[in-house]
């Protein structure tokens, strides 16, 4: 799995490509530690190029959501391929994790929230 990290409008966007599975999840979790120890901005996971997610990958998503749950910043996922979205729906993750259609929709939502 590959990740690309960028900052835009006070938000960290992490784009994932490939497979988030038992092999890549621990490495990704290590990469996330700096963002999760003390969140300083909103976090968006762009899943546009994510081909597969396993239960190990879902655990990373769950831990990320828990970190952001009671803080001042938001965690959003977006741009899921249909089969990845289906995993979120079957596991019930879509009931407590915000899922948008695109990065732009995610950023628009965050910008609107900040301007309220």
C-alpha positions as CSV (number, residue, x, y, z in Angstrom):
1,X,0.0,0.0,0.0
2,X,1.1,3.5,-0.8
3,X,0.1,6.7,1.0
4,X,0.3,10.3,-0.1
5,X,-0.1,13.0,2.6
6,X,-0.9,16.6,1.8
7,X,-2.2,19.7,3.7
8,X,-5.1,21.7,2.3
9,X,-7.2,24.4,4.0
10,X,-6.2,23.4,7.5
11,X,-6.9,19.7,6.8
12,X,-4.5,16.7,6.4
13,X,-5.5,14.6,3.4
14,X,-4.1,11.0,3.3
15,X,-4.6,9.3,0.0
16,X,-4.3,5.5,0.1
17,X,-3.7,3.2,-2.8
18,X,-3.5,-0.6,-3.0
19,X,-4.5,-2.9,-0.2
20,X,-5.0,-2.0,3.5
21,X,-4.6,-5.5,5.0
22,X,-2.8,-7.4,7.7
23,X,0.5,-6.7,6.0
24,X,0.1,-3.0,5.4
25,X,-2.1,-2.0,8.4
26,X,0.6,-2.0,11.0
27,X,2.9,0.1,8.9
28,X,0.1,2.5,8.1
29,X,-0.8,2.7,11.8
30,X,2.8,3.6,12.6
31,X,2.7,6.3,9.9
32,X,-0.5,7.7,11.6
33,X,0.9,7.9,15.1
34,X,2.1,11.5,14.6
35,X,-1.5,12.5,13.5
36,X,-3.3,10.6,16.2
37,X,-1.1,11.4,19.3
38,X,-2.4,14.9,19.5
39,X,-4.6,15.9,16.5
40,X,-4.0,19.4,15.4
41,X,-6.2,19.6,12.3
42,X,-9.0,17.8,10.5
43,X,-8.1,14.4,8.8
44,X,-9.5,13.1,5.6
45,X,-8.8,9.6,4.2
46,X,-9.1,9.6,0.4
47,X,-9.9,6.0,-0.6
48,X,-10.2,6.6,-4.3
49,X,-7.3,4.3,-5.1
50,X,-7.8,1.8,-2.3
51,X,-8.5,-1.6,-3.8
52,X,-9.1,-3.7,-0.7
53,X,-9.6,-3.3,3.0
54,X,-9.4,-6.2,5.5
55,X,-10.5,-6.4,9.2
56,X,-6.9,-5.3,10.1
57,X,-7.5,-2.2,8.0
58,X,-10.9,-1.6,9.6
59,X,-9.2,-1.7,13.0
60,X,-6.9,1.2,12.0
61,X,-10.0,3.2,10.8
62,X,-11.8,2.4,14.0
63,X,-8.8,3.6,16.1
64,X,-8.6,6.8,14.1
65,X,-12.3,7.5,14.5
66,X,-12.0,6.9,18.3
67,X,-9.1,9.4,18.5
68,X,-11.1,12.1,16.7
69,X,-14.5,11.4,18.4
70,X,-14.4,13.8,21.3
71,X,-11.9,16.3,19.9
72,X,-12.4,19.6,18.1
73,X,-11.3,18.2,14.8
74,X,-13.2,15.9,12.3
75,X,-12.2,12.6,10.7
76,X,-13.8,11.9,7.3
77,X,-13.4,9.2,4.7
78,X,-14.2,9.7,1.1
79,X,-14.1,8.5,-2.5
80,X,-14.6,4.8,-1.8
81,X,-14.9,2.3,-4.5
82,X,-18.1,0.3,-4.3
83,X,-16.6,-2.8,-3.0
84,X,-14.8,-0.9,-0.2
85,X,-17.9,1.0,0.7
86,X,-19.7,-2.4,0.9
87,X,-17.2,-3.5,3.5
88,X,-18.0,-0.4,5.5
89,X,-21.7,-0.9,5.2
90,X,-21.6,-4.6,6.1
91,X,-19.4,-3.9,9.1
92,X,-21.6,-1.0,10.3
93,X,-18.7,1.5,10.0
94,X,-20.9,3.7,7.9
95,X,-23.1,4.4,10.9
96,X,-20.4,6.2,12.9
97,X,-17.8,7.3,10.3
98,X,-18.5,10.1,7.9
99,X,-18.2,9.0,4.3
100,X,-18.3,11.5,1.4
101,X,-18.2,11.0,-2.3
102,X,-15.0,13.1,-2.9
103,X,-12.2,15.1,-1.3
104,X,-13.8,18.3,-2.5
105,X,-17.1,17.4,-0.8
106,X,-15.2,16.6,2.4
107,X,-13.3,19.9,2.3
108,X,-16.5,21.9,1.5
109,X,-18.2,20.3,4.5
110,X,-15.3,21.2,6.8
111,X,-15.1,24.7,5.5
112,X,-18.8,25.3,6.0
113,X,-18.5,24.0,9.5
114,X,-15.7,26.4,10.3
115,X,-17.7,29.3,8.9
116,X,-20.7,28.7,11.2
